[in-house]
Amino acid sequence: MTLLRTIIVDDEPLARRGLKLRLEHNPALELVAECNNGVEALQAIAELAPDLVFLDIQMPGMDGFEVVQKLQGDSMPLIIFVTAYDEYAVDAFEINAIDYVLKPIDDSRLDTAIERAIEHQQQQTLADHKRNLISACMQFTGADAATIEEIAEGESTAYPDKLSIRDGGEVSLVPVADIDWVDAAGDYMCVHVGGVTHIMRITMKQLEALLNPVKFLRIHRSTIVNVDRIVSAQGIANGEFLLSLEDESRLKVSRSYRDKIKHLTTQR
């Protein structure tokens, strides 16, 4: 589990010490700084980019609400307000704080607030991962975000009709149906189409997810083949097969993938 990098902001030294002792016993948190006023808090947040801030509301000079208002949206950590007065609760939630806890701090109430922060962080991490995945798939396929999201969530059996492959400043839109076979070359994939090889920066796993498994079979840890291009299959040593394709390419089917190809070879 990734630790939540945490900052405590409170102008009362005893309050900071008491909260620090409680937080140090929580394995989900990593305390990275303590601040005694709003100015220090803004500086620490800018420098350390914490995930979570326990922020006192009533502080001289700049209160907790003013600190949040001065933060930039792209650097906004999760906020748990700490206050001795429950009348601030409504205001706290209106500016999207994760939670608030009252002084003197109750351990069970503090645990609940931390659990909410962890849950929110996990949801945000998943959302960020999904956005990055969709963006990458859009770049490689040319499909729109809605189509990619449907595929990722299993809500559609649609697969992209074309792959967008960049070669320097030029982008080729390669019809998926025209692909003969694909093999891996380090961090790149070689997409073979009618005697032409396109180089695509994508992992085997990512590319396999974009291809219809009815038409494209993984036959080796580094090879995918279009089943419509298979002309014949020959059994060779160690239970492996050797496939001959329409373009006269010959591809080996490794033992771990031979079951995928057996039903095809009996039909040809």
N, C-alpha and C positions, 0 to 999 in steps of 0.2 A: 504494500500500500504506500502511495506517495504521501509524504508528510506535508501537512499544511504549515507553510512558513508564516509565523505569527508575530505580531507586534502588540505590545500593551501600551496604551496611552492614558495616563492619569496624573494629575498634578499632586496627588497625595502619595508620598513615599510608602507609607504603611499599606495603602490600598494596592499599590503596584506589587509590593512584596507578597502580600497575601494571595493575589491572583496568580503571581508567578509560581508560587509553591504548588498551587492547585494544577496549573497547566503543565508543570514539569512531570507530573505523574500520568499525563495522558499520552499514550504511545502514538497517537495520530497527529500530534502537534510538534513543531520545532520552533522554539522561541528564538527569534533573531534580533530583537531590539526592544528597549523600553524607552518611552518618551514621557516627559513631564509637562508638555504643553503642545498646543496645536501647531506652532511653527516647527518644532522638532518632529512632530508627526508627519507633516507634509514633506519635510526633507527626507526622513527615513523611508517613507513610502515610495518616493521618487527614486531613491538610491537602491533599495532592497527589493522592491516589487513583491511585497508579501501577499500571501493568499488570504489572510484573515487578520483583522484588526479589532482588538477589544478597545473601545473608544469611550472614555468618560464624557458625559454630556456637559456637566458644569465645570468649566475650567476658566481661569482668568485670562483676559486678552482675546482668546479665540475659543469658543465652545465647540463641542463635538459636531453640532449641525453645520457650523461654518467650515470646519475642516472638510466635511463631505462635500459641501458646495464648491470648494476650491479644487477638489480633485478632478483630474481629467477622466473622461469616460473610459478611455482605453487602458487606464491604469487603476481602475477602481477595484479595490480588494473587497472581499466579503466583510461586512461590518456587523459586529455585535456591540450594541450600546450598553454601557454600564452606568447606572444612575441610582441615586438614593430616592428618587421621586417618580412614582408610577404615572404621574400625569403626562410624562413625556412619551409614554408608550405609543400613543396614536401618531404623534409627530415622527417617531422613529420608523414606524412601518410605512408612513407616507413617503419617506425617501428611500424605501426599499431595503431597509436594514434586514439582515437575516433573522435577528432576534434582539432582545434586550434582557438584561438581568438586573435585578435590584440589589443594592447594598443594604445590609450585609449579605454577601453572596451565599446562596444555598447550593450545596454541592450537586444535588440531584437536578436542580434547575439549570445549573451551569452545564452539566452533562447533556441535558436536552438541547441546549443552545448549540453546543459543539456538534452534536449529532446532526442537527439541521444544517450546519455549515458543511460538514463532510458530505452529506447527501446532495446538497446544492452543488458542491465542487465536482462530485462524480457525474452528476447530470450535465454540468457544463463541459466537462472533459469529453463525455460521449458526444455531445452536440458539436464540439469543435472537431472531433475526429470525423464525424459524419460529414461536416462541411468540407473538410480537407479531402476526404475520399470522393465526394461528389465533384469537387472542383477538378481533381486529377482525372476522373473519368470523363468529364466534359472536355478536358483538354485532349485526351487521347481518342475520343470517339466522335466528338462533334454533336453528341446528343444533348438535349436541354436538361436542366436540373430536375424537372419533374419526372422525366423518363428514367433518369439515373436513380432517383430516389425510390421510384416504384420498384426497380430491379433490386436495389439494395435491401428493400424491406420485404421482398418476396411477394409484392402485390401485383406483379405483372410478369408474364413469361416473355415479354418483348426483349430482343437484343438489338444493339445498334446495327444498322445496315452498312455503315462505313466506319473505318478507323482513320483518325486524323494523325498523320505521321509527319513530323517536322524534320527537315533536312537542311540545316543552316537557316537561311531566310525563307526557304520554300516549304510550303505545307502541301502534302499530298493527301487527298481523300480516297482511300483505298476501299473498294467494295469488299465486304467481308466474304461474300459468296465466291469471290475470285481468288481467295487465298488458297494456296496449295498445301503448304505446311509451314511450321514455325519452329525455330530452334533457338536456344539460349546461347549468348556469347558474353559471358561475364555479367555486367550490369545492364546489358542490352538484349533485345530480342530481334532476331533476323526473320522478317516476314517475307516469305517467298511467294511471288505472284507472277505467274506466266513467264518465268525465266528472269524476272527482275527481283532483286533483294532490297527490301526497305529496312532500314535500321531504326528501331523504336526503343526509346528509353522507358522501360516499364518492366516490372517483375513478371516472371512466369505465372505466379498466382494471380496477379492483377489482370493479366491478359486473358487467362483461362476463364476468369469470371465474366468476361465480356463476350465470350463466344458460346454459342448454343451447343450444349454438350451432346445433342442428338447428331449434330453435323461435325463437330470437332472433338476428337478424342486425344487424351493424353496417353502417349504410348511409351514414354520414357521420361525420366525426371527433367529432361531438357528438350523434349520434343512434343509438339501437338500436330496432328494431321487432319486434313479435311477428308472425311470418309468417302466423299464422292470422287476423290482423286485416286483411290486405291484400285489398282488393276489386278494385282495378285498378291498372295502371301505364301511364303515358303518357310517351312519349319527348318530351323538350324539347331546347332548344339545347345545344350543346357536349357532346353524348353523355350527358347526364344524364337521369334519370327522375324523374317525379313520381308518388308513390304516393297512392292514396286508400284510407283505412281505413274500417272499419265505423262508427266514431264520427264520420265525416265529416272527420276530420283529413286534411291533405294534407302529405306529407313528401317532401323532395327527397333523391334518391340522388346523391351526388357522383360524379364520374367515376372517382375512385380506388377506389370500392366498387361500381361498376355491375356488374362480373362476378358478384358475389355474388347479385344479384337477377335476372339475365337468365333463369336456368333456371326461376325461379318465374313470371316474366311470360309465358313461353311456355306454361305449363301452365294459365293462368287465362283 
